[in-house]
Amino acid sequence: MDTLLEVDGLSKHYGGLAAVDDVTFSVTEGETLGIAGPNGAGKTTLFDLISGHVGATAGRVSFAGQEIQRLPIHRICRLGLSRTFQLPSVIDSQTVFANAVAGSHFGTAQKARFRWGYTPEVAERAHEALDFVGLSDKASTPAGPLPVFDKKRLMIGQALAARPRLLMLDEPAGGLTPPEVDSLVELIGAIRARGVTVILIEHVMRALTAVADRVLIMNQGRRLFEGTPAQMMADPEVARVYLGTS
Ligand code: ATP
């Protein structure tokens, strides 16, 4: 399998703080990589650097063979990399469908030409994504009052509507009940089965070990461990720094 994402010596400094400090790893097409680590380890900053939401202090990110670390977010998305955020970031006043359309627009080059509307292709992507995440029956309801799990599924639907090759999920299981975590694990399994490569930041160990082929543990901006979920559970350093505290 080919390498889809290559992160090389990536760093982000805020004044004297190295939020991400010389991190190197790669992800193979079709693989699911889990990222975990203590609070403040730099996981979300790492996502922000890869998705273009934050500029790097140093290092290189290459996606499908192209350097992306200086590209704007929408260009990165159109190349096939989309993500969700830790807190539900849907537009509360808009319907579920309109939120999915926004995600779909973002992944196509059609926003400029159809600023106030959407093409049939954009609508089709939005419907397909809502169907996939199980929200079709709520398409015409406002997103604001949705329960947490529905909002999380909607965020995943928005990201999928852009038809990504790489989907990055920031703590998708956070705040979910155990049965909802089970449904999420199933949903991520279905996304994988479509051939989409997944990177997820996850504190909920049950979810992380159920979906990840490989795990990267970060601590204080650095890569502490990389290996299978079973190797992670048996690693004394991971136990000392992270598992003992989670
Ligand atoms: P959590 O598990 O709590 O979400 P995390 O591993 O995602 O944590 P980050 O949110 O990436 O960690 O933060 C890494 C470090 O960088 C933290 O010390 C944080 O306070 C700091 N940091 C993040 N963003 C900024 C910013 N914009 N300005 C200054 N410091 C920041």
Boltz pocket constraint, residues with backbone or C-beta under 6 A from the ligand:
constraints:
  - pocket:
      binder: B
      contacts: [[A, 14], [A, 17], [A, 18], [A, 19], [A, 37], [A, 38], [A, 39], [A, 40], [A, 41], [A, 42], [A, 43], [A, 44], [A, 45], [A, 46]]
      max_distance: 6.0
